[in-house]
Amino acid sequence: MGMIHCQNCTTRNSLNRDFCWKCGARLLVPSGPPVFDGAIPFMEEHVLERISALEFSITMLNKRVEAMAETVERLAASNFIDHTMIETLTDSLESAGIDLANLEAEWRKRIDSRIIETEEVDRLSARMRRIVEAYRGSERQQFGSWIEKSYDLLVEDRAPESIRFLKLALQADPANHEIGMVLAEVHFQNRQYSHALRYLGGVLETRPDHFEATFLIGLVQQRKGNLREAQFQFENAIGLKKDSAAAHASLGFLLAETGDRKKALQHLDAAIKLKPSAPVHFLLSAVYYNQGDPKRAIRHLRLATQLDPHFGEAFYQLGLLCLEMKWVKKAQECFKTAQSLNPRERRYRKRVRSFSDEATGPDQLNRLIREELCLVNHWAEKRTK
């Protein structure tokens, strides 16, 4: 008589049963020919692993579908009222003499931000699914529960709380380097660099050629002030992935910081060719300015503001350079734009020297690094801005 093992308690059941006779769980029958009584089939463990991963994926999908259904229902119920309210508010603001020229641009920027957040949540869900699929232990249900809880906490901007469940999952599956990477990223973004290094070291023990771990170690060492070790790791990262714009840009900035401006320009130029980026143009401008070439510095600042019209620091530095060139009117326009973009930045009300230490730093590349490495908790950081 054909038999199937319960995916919950592994008890044998006949194929004509819908529910396990022992625990009551619904029986999931894998596709293919029936399994007959006798020794436990070789593929049984693999089937249970796939079922566990599938259950986790279905749980995540159900949550997303429920959230989408709730959003659609809410939008359908309030769309007309919201539209009328926006029209009334816009008319009232215009009647009060408030300039709404940038309203549509800000609105589109907010929409783009929300789309990016959704994409990042989807990528995190895919990473968690891979973690569950790679698990080979016996406590699949418990392991999946830890991963699910950590996922929920990360999405809810409660990354520090997710560490507890990620640690439990890593203890249950020490060879799973993906868990170590998530833990390292959470610690890195919370500036807990020693903890991040510990987990990154564990990843490299399992995967010595892991580009993301190598690059992230370089970033950690740079922020800890260990510039020689940081340079070594950045060079290794570029060796593993020559088309990494973020690695070239990080190495270029580090070389500029240590005084090797010739090599710095080579790597920053390579980063620009791989991926045009406002932060890299900004750092190129700083290098050229420190070399005594203000015209090239101004050109790269203009390119930075064209690529990112909301880059307040670039407008401010452009204003300072225009002042040095005696272009007073253009400088005033740049200062005005910088203040409108960041009204809380008191530094923009002063006229200090160009590219001070406060203006340049490794954090200028954070956005480029996050985009390339797809770091967890990106959406949470944007909410605080």
Summary of the structure (lengths in Angstrom):
residues: 385
radius of gyration: 26.8
end to end distance: 64.1
largest distance: 92.9
contacts: 1132
relative contact order: 0.06
helix: 70%
strand: 3%
